[in-house]
Amino acid sequence: MIVFIDLGRNMALYGIKSSIINAPLYQNAAASLRSIRQKGLDLLPNVQFSNEKFLYKVRDIGKNFSSDKQRLALGITALATQPVIDAKNKRVDEKTRKVSVARTIAKIIAGTLTGFLIRYGCIKSIKSFSQIPGKGVPKYKTIFTPKGIKDNQTDAFEQYRNAMGTVIALGIMVFTNFLIDAPLTKFLTNTFVKHQEMEDKK
């Protein structure tokens, strides 16, 4: 009985959705939105870069700027901007602002520190365990080496190592968000708040 009720409800919802989508008013609005979006895209200049030095630099940055460095860059940017935004929030009282700033700084430091270290460690570990099979190379050192790989110096293989390290790091961080980030954020927040209270008493 419940199955039939759910089926009927789903059919009814599908019918309503279909009626809305096929309605002339919806069709006209969707067409207008697509037209506006396309006009916005048409305003953007079509740029083609031909300077070889510039292109080489971009490729070099893309090659060497792995996910651990990206996480560090995001953390530094957040640390430079987000606390300032919280400090200028006039909709809350001064004490709340100070606690908010302390918590924001603590959260950024904890997230950046663990994110960078875990990514960096995982990428380094993948490099250690993706060696080219051969004489004197233990089997466990090749557990992440794809079959048929003969050269570990190519750009494609380097990108594979970075990507594999990042994937494993993301899996680990599912747990470290609760085991490390949250406790560390709480500890740092309390430390910053106590320090601020001591400064205010002086």
Contacts in CASP RR format, 6 or more apart in sequence:
PFRMAT RR
TARGET T0000
AUTHOR 0000-0000-0000
METHOD contacts of the structure
MODEL  1
MIVFIDLGRNMALYGIKSSIINAPLYQNAAASLRSIRQKGLDLLPNVQFS
NEKFLYKVRDIGKNFSSDKQRLALGITALATQPVIDAKNKRVDEKTRKVS
VARTIAKIIAGTLTGFLIRYGCIKSIKSFSQIPGKGVPKYKTIFTPKGIK
DNQTDAFEQYRNAMGTVIALGIMVFTNFLIDAPLTKFLTNTFVKHQEMED
KK
20 26 0 8 1.000
21 27 0 8 1.000
49 55 0 8 1.000
49 58 0 8 1.000
63 155 0 8 1.000
63 158 0 8 1.000
63 159 0 8 1.000
65 73 0 8 1.000
66 119 0 8 1.000
66 123 0 8 1.000
66 162 0 8 1.000
66 166 0 8 1.000
67 119 0 8 1.000
67 123 0 8 1.000
67 162 0 8 1.000
67 165 0 8 1.000
67 166 0 8 1.000
67 169 0 8 1.000
68 115 0 8 1.000
68 116 0 8 1.000
68 119 0 8 1.000
68 120 0 8 1.000
68 121 0 8 1.000
68 123 0 8 1.000
71 112 0 8 1.000
71 115 0 8 1.000
71 116 0 8 1.000
71 119 0 8 1.000
72 112 0 8 1.000
72 116 0 8 1.000
74 112 0 8 1.000
75 108 0 8 1.000
75 111 0 8 1.000
75 112 0 8 1.000
76 112 0 8 1.000
78 108 0 8 1.000
78 112 0 8 1.000
79 105 0 8 1.000
79 108 0 8 1.000
79 109 0 8 1.000
79 112 0 8 1.000
82 104 0 8 1.000
82 108 0 8 1.000
83 101 0 8 1.000
83 104 0 8 1.000
83 105 0 8 1.000
83 108 0 8 1.000
86 97 0 8 1.000
86 100 0 8 1.000
86 101 0 8 1.000
86 104 0 8 1.000
87 97 0 8 1.000
87 101 0 8 1.000
89 97 0 8 1.000
89 100 0 8 1.000
92 100 0 8 1.000
98 193 0 8 1.000
98 196 0 8 1.000
99 189 0 8 1.000
99 193 0 8 1.000
102 189 0 8 1.000
102 192 0 8 1.000
102 193 0 8 1.000
102 196 0 8 1.000
103 185 0 8 1.000
103 189 0 8 1.000
105 188 0 8 1.000
105 192 0 8 1.000
106 184 0 8 1.000
106 185 0 8 1.000
106 186 0 8 1.000
106 187 0 8 1.000
106 188 0 8 1.000
106 189 0 8 1.000
106 191 0 8 1.000
106 192 0 8 1.000
107 185 0 8 1.000
107 189 0 8 1.000
109 188 0 8 1.000
110 180 0 8 1.000
110 181 0 8 1.000
110 184 0 8 1.000
110 185 0 8 1.000
110 188 0 8 1.000
111 181 0 8 1.000
111 184 0 8 1.000
111 185 0 8 1.000
113 184 0 8 1.000
114 173 0 8 1.000
114 176 0 8 1.000
114 180 0 8 1.000
114 181 0 8 1.000
114 184 0 8 1.000
115 169 0 8 1.000
115 173 0 8 1.000
115 176 0 8 1.000
118 169 0 8 1.000
118 172 0 8 1.000
118 173 0 8 1.000
118 176 0 8 1.000
119 165 0 8 1.000
119 166 0 8 1.000
119 169 0 8 1.000
121 169 0 8 1.000
122 165 0 8 1.000
122 166 0 8 1.000
122 168 0 8 1.000
122 169 0 8 1.000
122 172 0 8 1.000
123 161 0 8 1.000
123 162 0 8 1.000
123 165 0 8 1.000
123 166 0 8 1.000
123 169 0 8 1.000
125 165 0 8 1.000
125 168 0 8 1.000
126 144 0 8 1.000
126 161 0 8 1.000
126 164 0 8 1.000
126 165 0 8 1.000
126 168 0 8 1.000
127 161 0 8 1.000
128 141 0 8 1.000
129 140 0 8 1.000
129 141 0 8 1.000
129 142 0 8 1.000
129 143 0 8 1.000
129 144 0 8 1.000
129 145 0 8 1.000
130 142 0 8 1.000
130 143 0 8 1.000
130 144 0 8 1.000
130 145 0 8 1.000
130 152 0 8 1.000
130 157 0 8 1.000
130 160 0 8 1.000
130 161 0 8 1.000
130 164 0 8 1.000
131 137 0 8 1.000
131 141 0 8 1.000
131 142 0 8 1.000
131 145 0 8 1.000
131 152 0 8 1.000
132 142 0 8 1.000
132 145 0 8 1.000
132 149 0 8 1.000
132 150 0 8 1.000
132 151 0 8 1.000
132 152 0 8 1.000
133 142 0 8 1.000
133 145 0 8 1.000
144 161 0 8 1.000
144 164 0 8 1.000
145 152 0 8 1.000
146 160 0 8 1.000
149 157 0 8 1.000
151 157 0 8 1.000
END
